[in-house]
């Protein structure tokens, strides 16, 4: 049995509740609802018959607030609440950093990476070149960690990917999502890169404005992509793929399934002793994310991107 520690939580991110429940196979609907996440309780209840990951269990939890830790522990029947990350590191086999505030990812993952403990880091891995350089260095040293948006494992993207050949040569992908670029643009990037078999991005340019992020990406195979993240539109994640022979709309809605499959891939990575997601794929996505932000700050300059292969 793989003993997993889980770390949370930052405002608006309830992954510590849902992911602990998915792994441990149990949840307290009223506990999660009282905590302010009724939608999470609803999708866990709807998928109650598939909860639980064989060979793994969340055994330890840490958050910045003991009351939150106690709530999560009650909901998912986690046996141990720890007072520090260092205390957790000596007690578990693997860890999930279930926070999407990338500015804290380096400091919170460091005790585990230094100790050689496999870790999953919620998206985005990093939002600065300095932090990304540190993670790249750790990967080059052979440290085992995995980071991605769960969009990579969404049923909707996988179904569409199986149908890609029927569209002919792909020319354009457009993507629409809600909220800000740095936290939510990575979802759309992960979906696009996955659908296209992770081609190398050549350049990225931000051509939008505040609260209306529009990003243009060119890939080395000639495919163009445009991403639109608007703060004040209805919540959605949609992609349209246009080829020479046809087009396809991908409407991504099943959060539970993608979360579960992401966790399964991480558990398999722990069992294998190596991430099943090649790091260059994460590098390509994060450098595109950071490059678009650099372009925005530079008034829409075109940013050339590195080829990691």
C-alpha positions as CSV (number, residue, x, y, z in Angstrom):
1,X,0.0,0.0,0.0
2,X,1.4,3.4,-1.1
3,X,1.0,5.9,1.8
4,X,0.3,9.3,0.3
5,X,0.4,12.6,2.0
6,X,-1.8,15.5,0.7
7,X,-1.1,19.2,1.0
8,X,-3.7,22.0,0.7
9,X,-5.3,24.5,0.4
10,X,-5.5,27.9,-1.2
11,X,-8.6,30.0,-1.9
12,X,-10.9,28.5,-4.6
13,X,-9.1,25.2,-4.8
14,X,-11.0,22.2,-3.3
15,X,-8.8,19.5,-4.7
16,X,-7.6,18.4,-1.3
17,X,-11.2,17.3,-0.5
18,X,-12.0,15.7,-3.9
19,X,-8.7,14.0,-4.5
20,X,-8.5,12.5,-1.0
21,X,-12.0,11.2,-1.5
22,X,-11.2,9.7,-4.9
23,X,-8.1,7.9,-3.5
24,X,-9.6,6.7,-0.1
25,X,-13.0,5.8,-1.5
26,X,-15.1,7.8,1.0
27,X,-16.3,11.3,1.6
28,X,-18.6,13.2,3.9
29,X,-21.1,15.2,1.7
30,X,-22.2,17.5,4.5
31,X,-18.6,18.2,5.6
32,X,-17.6,19.3,2.1
33,X,-20.8,21.3,1.6
34,X,-20.3,23.1,4.9
35,X,-16.7,23.9,3.8
36,X,-18.2,25.7,0.8
37,X,-17.8,23.2,-2.0
38,X,-21.3,21.7,-2.7
39,X,-20.4,21.0,-6.4
40,X,-17.5,18.8,-5.3
41,X,-19.9,16.9,-3.0
42,X,-22.3,16.5,-5.8
43,X,-19.9,15.0,-8.3
44,X,-18.4,12.7,-5.7
45,X,-21.9,11.5,-4.8
46,X,-22.7,11.0,-8.5
47,X,-19.6,8.8,-8.9
48,X,-19.6,7.1,-5.5
49,X,-19.5,3.7,-7.0
50,X,-16.1,4.3,-8.6
51,X,-14.3,6.0,-5.6
52,X,-11.1,4.4,-4.3
53,X,-7.7,3.7,-5.9
54,X,-6.3,0.3,-5.4
55,X,-2.9,0.1,-3.8
56,X,-2.9,3.6,-2.5
57,X,-4.3,5.6,0.5
58,X,-4.0,9.1,1.7
59,X,-2.7,8.6,5.3
60,X,-1.4,12.1,6.2
61,X,-2.8,15.6,5.6
62,X,-1.3,19.1,6.1
63,X,-2.9,22.5,5.4
64,X,-2.0,26.0,6.7
65,X,-5.0,25.8,9.1
66,X,-5.5,22.9,11.5
67,X,-9.3,23.3,11.4
68,X,-9.2,22.7,7.6
69,X,-6.9,19.7,8.0
70,X,-9.3,18.2,10.6
71,X,-12.2,18.8,8.2
72,X,-10.5,17.1,5.3
73,X,-9.4,14.2,7.6
74,X,-13.0,13.7,8.8
75,X,-14.4,13.8,5.2
76,X,-11.9,11.3,3.7
77,X,-11.0,9.3,6.8
78,X,-7.4,10.4,6.9
79,X,-5.7,9.0,10.0
80,X,-2.9,11.5,10.5
81,X,-2.8,15.3,10.7
82,X,0.7,16.7,10.6
83,X,2.1,20.0,11.8
84,X,4.7,20.5,9.1
85,X,5.8,19.4,5.7
86,X,9.0,18.0,7.2
87,X,6.9,15.8,9.6
88,X,5.0,14.5,6.6
89,X,8.1,13.8,4.6
90,X,9.3,11.1,7.0
91,X,6.0,9.3,7.2
92,X,4.8,8.8,3.6
93,X,5.8,7.2,0.3
94,X,4.5,9.8,-2.0
95,X,2.8,13.2,-1.8
96,X,0.2,15.3,-3.7
97,X,0.6,19.1,-3.6
98,X,-3.0,20.0,-4.2
99,X,-2.6,23.7,-4.5
100,X,-2.6,25.8,-7.7
101,X,-0.8,28.8,-6.2
102,X,2.3,28.3,-8.3
103,X,4.3,30.9,-6.3
104,X,4.4,28.4,-3.4
105,X,5.1,25.3,-5.4
106,X,8.9,25.4,-5.1
107,X,9.0,25.9,-1.3
108,X,6.3,23.4,-0.5
109,X,7.6,20.7,-2.8
110,X,11.3,21.1,-1.9
111,X,11.3,19.1,1.3
112,X,9.9,16.1,-0.6
113,X,12.0,16.5,-3.8
114,X,15.2,16.9,-1.6
115,X,14.2,13.6,0.2
116,X,13.6,11.8,-3.1
117,X,9.9,11.3,-2.4
118,X,7.7,11.2,-5.6
119,X,5.4,14.2,-5.7
120,X,2.4,15.3,-7.9
121,X,2.3,19.1,-8.1
122,X,-1.0,20.7,-9.2
123,X,-1.0,22.9,-12.3
124,X,0.7,25.2,-13.1
125,X,4.0,23.8,-12.0
126,X,5.6,27.3,-12.2
127,X,4.8,30.8,-13.5
128,X,8.3,32.2,-13.4
129,X,11.4,31.3,-15.4
130,X,13.4,31.1,-12.2
131,X,11.1,28.5,-10.5
132,X,10.9,26.5,-13.7
133,X,14.7,26.4,-14.0
134,X,14.8,25.0,-10.5
135,X,12.3,22.2,-11.3
136,X,14.2,21.5,-14.6
137,X,17.4,21.1,-12.6
138,X,15.7,18.7,-10.2
139,X,14.4,16.6,-13.1
140,X,17.9,16.5,-14.6
141,X,19.2,15.1,-11.2
142,X,16.7,12.3,-11.5
143,X,14.1,13.4,-9.0
144,X,10.6,12.0,-9.5
145,X,7.8,14.5,-9.8
146,X,4.8,15.0,-12.1
147,X,2.7,18.1,-12.9
148,X,0.0,18.7,-15.3
149,X,-3.6,19.9,-15.7
150,X,-6.0,17.0,-15.5
151,X,-7.3,18.1,-18.9
152,X,-4.5,15.8,-20.3
153,X,-6.6,12.9,-19.1
154,X,-10.1,14.1,-19.8
155,X,-12.5,11.7,-21.5
156,X,-13.6,14.4,-23.9
157,X,-10.0,15.0,-25.2
158,X,-9.3,11.3,-25.5
159,X,-12.5,10.7,-27.5
160,X,-11.7,13.6,-29.8
161,X,-8.1,12.4,-30.2
162,X,-9.3,9.0,-31.5
163,X,-11.2,10.9,-34.2
164,X,-8.4,13.3,-35.3
165,X,-7.4,11.4,-38.4
166,X,-10.8,11.8,-39.9
167,X,-10.4,15.6,-39.9
168,X,-7.4,15.4,-42.2
169,X,-4.4,17.7,-41.7
170,X,-5.1,20.0,-38.8
171,X,-4.8,23.7,-39.5
172,X,-6.2,25.5,-36.4
173,X,-7.3,24.9,-32.9
174,X,-9.3,27.5,-30.9
175,X,-10.0,27.3,-27.2
176,X,-12.2,29.2,-24.8
177,X,-12.1,29.3,-21.0
178,X,-12.9,31.4,-18.0
179,X,-10.8,33.3,-15.4
180,X,-7.2,34.3,-15.5
181,X,-4.3,33.3,-17.8
182,X,-1.7,32.0,-15.3
183,X,-4.0,29.7,-13.3
184,X,-6.5,28.6,-16.0
185,X,-4.7,29.1,-19.3
186,X,-2.7,26.0,-18.5
187,X,-5.9,24.0,-18.7
188,X,-6.5,25.0,-22.3
189,X,-2.8,24.6,-23.2
190,X,-2.8,21.1,-21.7
191,X,-5.8,20.1,-23.7
192,X,-4.5,21.5,-27.0
193,X,-1.0,20.0,-26.6
194,X,-2.5,16.6,-25.7
195,X,-4.9,16.6,-28.7
196,X,-2.0,17.5,-31.0
197,X,0.4,14.8,-29.6
198,X,2.5,17.5,-27.8
199,X,4.2,19.2,-30.8
200,X,7.0,21.8,-30.2
201,X,5.6,25.3,-29.8
202,X,7.7,27.8,-31.9
203,X,6.3,31.1,-30.7
204,X,3.6,32.7,-28.5
205,X,2.1,36.1,-28.4
206,X,-0.5,37.7,-26.1
207,X,-2.8,40.0,-28.1
208,X,-5.5,40.6,-25.5
209,X,-6.0,42.9,-22.6
210,X,-6.7,42.8,-18.8
211,X,-9.4,40.2,-18.0
212,X,-9.6,39.3,-21.7
213,X,-6.6,37.2,-22.4
214,X,-6.1,36.2,-26.0
215,X,-3.0,34.1,-26.8
216,X,-1.7,33.1,-30.2
217,X,0.6,30.0,-30.5
218,X,2.4,28.7,-33.5
219,X,3.6,25.1,-33.6
220,X,6.6,23.7,-35.6
221,X,4.2,21.5,-37.7
222,X,2.5,24.7,-38.9
223,X,-0.6,24.4,-36.7
224,X,-2.0,27.6,-35.3
225,X,-3.8,27.9,-32.0
226,X,-5.7,30.7,-30.3
227,X,-6.7,30.7,-26.7
228,X,-9.3,33.0,-25.1
229,X,-9.5,33.4,-21.3
230,X,-12.2,35.9,-20.4
231,X,-12.9,36.7,-16.7
232,X,-16.6,37.5,-17.2
233,X,-18.0,34.8,-19.5
234,X,-20.0,31.8,-18.4
235,X,-17.8,29.0,-17.1
236,X,-16.7,26.6,-19.9
237,X,-13.8,24.8,-21.4
238,X,-14.3,24.3,-25.1
239,X,-11.9,23.5,-28.0
240,X,-12.6,23.6,-31.8
241,X,-10.3,21.6,-34.1
242,X,-10.3,22.5,-37.7
243,X,-8.8,20.2,-40.4
244,X,-8.8,20.0,-44.1
245,X,-11.6,17.5,-44.2
246,X,-13.7,18.4,-41.2
247,X,-13.9,20.0,-37.7
248,X,-14.7,18.9,-34.2
249,X,-16.0,20.6,-31.0
250,X,-14.7,19.4,-27.7
251,X,-16.8,20.5,-24.7
252,X,-14.9,19.4,-21.5
253,X,-17.2,18.9,-18.5
254,X,-16.4,15.7,-16.6
255,X,-14.0,16.9,-13.9
256,X,-14.4,13.8,-11.8
257,X,-13.2,11.4,-14.5
258,X,-10.1,13.5,-15.4
259,X,-9.2,13.9,-11.8
260,X,-9.4,10.2,-11.1
261,X,-7.4,9.3,-14.2
262,X,-4.7,11.8,-13.3
263,X,-4.3,10.3,-9.8
264,X,-4.2,6.8,-11.3
265,X,-1.3,7.9,-13.6
266,X,0.5,9.4,-10.6
267,X,0.1,6.2,-8.5
268,X,1.4,4.2,-11.5
269,X,4.4,6.6,-11.7
270,X,5.2,6.0,-8.0
271,X,5.0,2.2,-8.6
272,X,7.3,2.5,-11.7
273,X,9.7,4.8,-9.9
274,X,9.5,7.3,-12.7
275,X,7.0,9.8,-14.0
276,X,4.8,8.3,-16.8
277,X,4.4,11.9,-18.2
278,X,7.6,12.9,-20.0
279,X,8.9,16.1,-18.5
280,X,9.5,17.8,-21.8
281,X,5.7,17.9,-22.3
282,X,5.3,19.8,-19.1
283,X,8.3,22.1,-20.0
284,X,6.7,22.9,-23.4
285,X,3.4,23.9,-21.8
286,X,4.8,25.9,-18.9
287,X,7.2,27.8,-21.1
288,X,4.2,28.7,-23.4
289,X,2.3,29.8,-20.3
290,X,5.2,32.0,-19.1
291,X,6.0,33.2,-22.6
292,X,2.5,34.5,-23.1
293,X,2.7,36.4,-19.8
294,X,6.0,37.9,-20.8
295,X,4.4,38.9,-24.1
296,X,1.5,40.6,-22.3
297,X,3.9,42.6,-20.1
298,X,5.9,43.6,-23.2
299,X,2.9,45.0,-25.0
300,X,2.2,42.0,-27.2
301,X,5.8,41.1,-28.3
302,X,6.3,37.7,-30.0
303,X,8.2,35.3,-27.7
304,X,10.3,32.6,-29.4
305,X,10.2,29.3,-27.5
306,X,12.9,26.7,-26.8
307,X,12.8,23.2,-28.2
308,X,13.4,20.7,-25.3
309,X,14.0,17.7,-27.4
